[in-house]
Amino acid sequence: MKIFIADDHSIVRAGMIHLLTALGYEIVGEANDIAELAENISASGADILLTDYDMPKGELISTLREIRAQQPNLKIVVLTGLKHVAMFKSIMESSARINGLLMKSMKPAELKQAIECVTKGKRYIQPDILQLIDDNSFSLTNRESQVLEILVAGKSNGEIAQLLSISVRTVDNHRINLMKKLKVRNLAQLIKTATDAGLI
């Protein structure tokens, strides 16, 4: 299997090259930003692309969509040091059809497992990521979603009540329910948790 590695930290690339070479894989290319990835992946002849999510000089998912259109058989595995549920969902649901998704905190054996899995045509999502998504899956009513969206916009309870044609007491109840469901104690935590969970 031929592997192309994209990461904007040279020490990370060096570590991955050392690990993957020891496992018997052939490294056929490297990139330290999105532009370099887009320019070199096609000519590399890679079977698998291992790419960091957060790199400069472009937007990764749109670039991966273009790569996928040109190389439909390429296996794409995204690695990330970020821990945002909304980002995980966005990557997984992308039309770039990602084959694998792992956090950089993974153990080497898990990277090996992911590569073996995608090579067989299966999808590999790190169990820790699936657990995070499950832990941050909140079921909100339509009205709670409306209240949350307006709260995030900085409106007061009175303004929300006026906008939705409901009483201030009803807004208070929705706000309390939102905090209970998202397990937070104040508005700042509510906004952060809702953002991380992709609710807004």
C-alpha positions as CSV (number, residue, x, y, z in Angstrom):
1,M,0.0,0.0,0.0
2,K,1.3,3.4,-1.0
3,I,0.5,6.3,1.5
4,F,0.6,10.0,1.1
5,I,0.9,12.1,4.4
6,A,-0.4,15.6,4.8
7,D,0.3,17.5,8.0
8,D,1.6,21.0,8.7
9,H,3.9,19.8,11.5
10,S,7.1,18.3,10.1
11,I,7.7,16.4,13.4
12,V,4.3,14.7,13.1
13,R,5.0,13.7,9.4
14,A,8.4,12.3,10.4
15,G,6.9,10.3,13.2
16,M,4.2,8.9,11.0
17,I,6.6,8.0,8.2
18,H,8.9,6.2,10.7
19,L,5.9,4.2,12.1
20,L,4.3,3.4,8.8
21,T,7.6,2.4,7.1
22,A,8.3,0.1,10.0
23,L,4.8,-1.5,9.4
24,G,5.8,-2.2,5.8
25,Y,3.9,0.7,4.0
26,E,5.5,2.8,1.2
27,I,5.4,6.5,1.7
28,V,5.0,8.1,-1.8
29,G,4.5,11.8,-0.9
30,E,4.2,14.5,1.8
31,A,2.5,17.9,2.0
32,N,2.7,20.5,4.7
33,D,-0.5,22.5,3.7
34,I,-3.7,22.0,1.8
35,A,-2.4,23.7,-1.4
36,E,0.6,21.3,-1.5
37,L,-1.7,18.4,-0.9
38,A,-4.0,19.4,-3.8
39,E,-1.0,19.9,-6.1
40,N,0.8,16.6,-5.4
41,I,-1.6,13.9,-4.4
42,S,-2.7,12.8,-7.9
43,A,0.8,12.3,-9.3
44,S,2.0,10.4,-6.2
45,G,0.0,7.3,-7.1
46,A,-1.1,6.9,-3.5
47,D,-3.6,4.3,-2.4
48,I,-4.3,6.0,0.9
49,L,-4.2,9.6,2.0
50,L,-3.6,10.4,5.7
51,T,-4.4,14.1,6.2
52,D,-4.6,16.4,9.2
53,Y,-7.9,18.3,9.3
54,D,-6.5,21.7,10.4
55,M,-3.9,22.9,7.9
56,P,-3.2,26.3,6.3
57,K,-3.6,27.4,2.7
58,G,-7.1,26.2,1.9
59,E,-10.2,24.5,3.1
60,L,-9.7,20.7,3.6
61,I,-13.2,19.3,3.0
62,S,-13.7,21.2,-0.3
63,T,-10.2,20.2,-1.4
64,L,-11.0,16.5,-0.5
65,R,-14.2,16.7,-2.6
66,E,-12.1,17.7,-5.6
67,I,-9.6,15.0,-5.0
68,R,-12.3,12.4,-4.6
69,A,-13.8,13.4,-7.9
70,Q,-10.5,12.9,-9.6
71,Q,-9.5,9.8,-7.6
72,P,-12.6,7.9,-6.7
73,N,-10.7,4.8,-5.4
74,L,-8.3,6.8,-3.1
75,K,-8.8,5.9,0.6
76,I,-9.0,9.1,2.6
77,V,-8.3,9.1,6.4
78,V,-8.6,12.3,8.3
79,L,-6.7,12.9,11.5
80,T,-7.4,15.7,13.9
81,G,-6.2,17.1,17.2
82,L,-9.5,19.0,17.7
83,K,-12.4,17.6,19.7
84,H,-15.6,19.2,18.3
85,V,-18.6,17.0,17.8
86,A,-20.0,19.3,15.1
87,M,-16.7,19.0,13.2
88,F,-16.7,15.2,13.5
89,K,-20.2,15.1,12.1
90,S,-19.4,17.5,9.3
91,I,-16.4,15.4,8.2
92,M,-18.4,12.1,8.4
93,E,-21.3,13.5,6.4
94,S,-19.2,15.3,3.8
95,S,-19.7,14.4,0.1
96,A,-15.9,13.8,0.0
97,R,-16.9,10.4,1.4
98,I,-14.2,10.1,4.0
99,N,-13.1,6.5,4.7
100,G,-11.6,7.0,8.1
101,L,-11.6,9.5,11.0
102,L,-9.3,9.5,14.0
103,M,-8.0,11.8,16.7
104,K,-4.3,12.3,16.9
105,S,-4.3,11.0,20.5
106,M,-4.8,7.5,18.9
107,K,-2.4,4.7,19.7
108,P,-0.2,3.4,16.8
109,A,-2.1,0.1,16.8
110,E,-5.3,2.0,16.1
111,L,-3.8,3.8,13.1
112,K,-2.7,0.4,11.8
113,Q,-6.2,-1.0,12.3
114,A,-7.8,2.0,10.5
115,I,-5.5,1.6,7.5
116,E,-6.2,-2.2,7.3
117,C,-9.9,-1.5,7.6
118,V,-10.1,1.1,4.8
119,T,-7.9,-1.0,2.6
120,K,-10.6,-3.7,2.8
121,G,-13.2,-1.1,1.6
122,K,-14.7,-0.6,5.1
123,R,-15.1,2.7,6.9
124,Y,-13.2,3.3,10.2
125,I,-14.4,5.8,12.7
126,Q,-12.4,5.8,15.9
127,P,-14.6,4.4,18.8
128,D,-13.7,7.4,21.0
129,I,-15.1,9.7,18.4
130,L,-18.3,7.7,18.1
131,Q,-18.6,7.8,22.0
132,L,-18.1,11.6,22.0
133,I,-20.9,12.0,19.4
134,D,-23.2,9.7,21.4
135,D,-22.5,11.6,24.6
136,N,-23.3,14.9,22.9
137,S,-26.4,13.9,21.1
138,F,-29.2,16.0,22.5
139,S,-32.9,15.8,21.6
140,L,-34.4,19.3,21.5
141,T,-38.0,20.3,20.6
142,N,-38.5,22.7,17.8
143,R,-39.3,25.5,20.3
144,E,-36.2,24.8,22.3
145,S,-34.1,25.0,19.2
146,Q,-35.7,28.3,18.3
147,V,-35.1,29.7,21.8
148,L,-31.5,28.4,21.7
149,E,-30.8,30.1,18.4
150,I,-32.2,33.4,19.6
151,L,-30.3,33.2,22.9
152,V,-27.1,32.7,21.0
153,A,-27.9,35.9,19.0
154,G,-27.7,37.7,22.3
155,K,-31.4,38.5,22.8
156,S,-32.9,38.8,26.3
157,N,-35.8,36.6,27.6
158,G,-38.2,39.5,27.0
159,E,-37.0,39.9,23.4
160,I,-37.3,36.2,22.8
161,A,-40.8,36.2,24.2
162,Q,-41.8,39.0,21.9
163,L,-40.2,37.4,18.8
164,L,-41.9,34.0,19.4
165,S,-45.2,35.4,20.8
166,I,-44.9,33.5,24.0
167,S,-44.7,34.6,27.7
168,V,-41.4,35.4,29.4
169,R,-42.2,32.6,31.9
170,T,-42.4,30.1,29.0
171,V,-39.0,31.4,27.7
172,D,-37.6,30.9,31.2
173,N,-38.9,27.3,31.2
174,H,-37.3,26.6,27.8
175,R,-34.0,28.1,29.0
176,I,-34.1,25.9,32.2
177,N,-34.9,22.8,30.1
178,L,-32.1,23.6,27.7
179,M,-29.6,23.9,30.5
180,K,-30.8,20.6,32.0
181,K,-30.6,18.7,28.7
182,L,-27.1,20.1,27.9
183,K,-26.0,19.7,31.5
184,V,-24.7,23.2,31.9
185,R,-25.1,25.9,34.5
186,N,-24.9,29.2,32.7
187,L,-25.4,30.9,29.3
188,A,-21.8,30.8,28.3
189,Q,-21.6,27.1,28.9
190,L,-24.9,26.6,27.1
191,I,-23.6,28.4,24.0
192,K,-20.3,26.5,24.0
193,T,-21.9,23.1,24.5
194,A,-24.5,23.8,21.8
195,T,-21.9,24.9,19.4
196,D,-19.6,21.9,20.0
197,A,-22.6,19.6,19.6
198,G,-23.6,21.2,16.3
199,L,-26.9,22.4,17.6
200,I,-26.4,25.9,16.3
